[in-house]
Structures are given as C-alpha cells and as structure tokens.
Amino acid sequence: MLKPGTILEALYERIEPAAEGMEVLDLRIGLGYVGVKLKNHSMGIAALLHDAIPAVCTALQNAGAYNGSPASSLLKYLVEGKNSLERAIGELPQIKCYPRRV
C-alpha cells in the first residue's frame, strides 16, 4: 500500500519543471471549484471537497496574494497543502504544464 501523498509527490516532481517561468494572472475560488488563469492565457479548474475544508475565514492564509506569482508557487500546494482547498489550488498549474492526451 502506498503511503499518503506518494502520488501527489510524483505528480509534483513531474510537473514542476514545466511550471517554471509561468505566471499566475488570476486565481478564483468559488463554492464548488477553484480556477486559475496563467499569463499565457491557459486555464485550469479543480473541484473542491467541502467536507475537508475548515469552516473558518482563514482557510486560505495567503488569499489575495497569488496574482502575479509564479505558477510553481501554486504547484507546491499539491504536496504541501494543509487542506483540500490548498491541494485543489496545487492541482491547477498541471492543466497547462502537463497537458493530457485524449
């Protein structure tokens, strides 16, 4: 059995080099989803798991400070996130940094 976080750590290691040099243009947090738009106009969306988010106003300590930051700084939340809101934010840069093949 894998230890918790193993898959997220592997995903982070694979995506992190591609996130370097990308900049966050806008980060939005809604009731059910989190979305990001990067400076190159690519976008990503991730669902929120409400049962795992603390019911406090400080669920996101750095709220309002993400625009203009490197996409790699969001990606760190994928492995370092303290709750599902932070981990959802960490998922966002992978949409463009590691495109899926259909």
Stockholm file with secondary structure:
# STOCKHOLM 1.0

chainA/1-102         MLKPGTILEALYERIEPAAEGMEVLDLRIGLGYVGVKLKNHSMGIAALLHDAIPAVCTALQNAGAYNGSPASSLLKYLVEGKNSLERAIGELPQIKCYPRRV
#=GR chainA/1-102 SS CCCTTHHHHHHHHHHHHHHTTCBEEEEEECSSEEEEEETTSCEEEEECCGGGSCSSTTSSTTTTCCTTSBHHHHHTHHHHCSSHHHHHHHHTTHHHHSCCCC
#=GC SS_cons         CCCTTHHHHHHHHHHHHHHTTCBEEEEEECSSEEEEEETTSCEEEEECCGGGSCSSTTSSTTTTCCTTSBHHHHHTHHHHCSSHHHHHHHHTTHHHHSCCCC
//
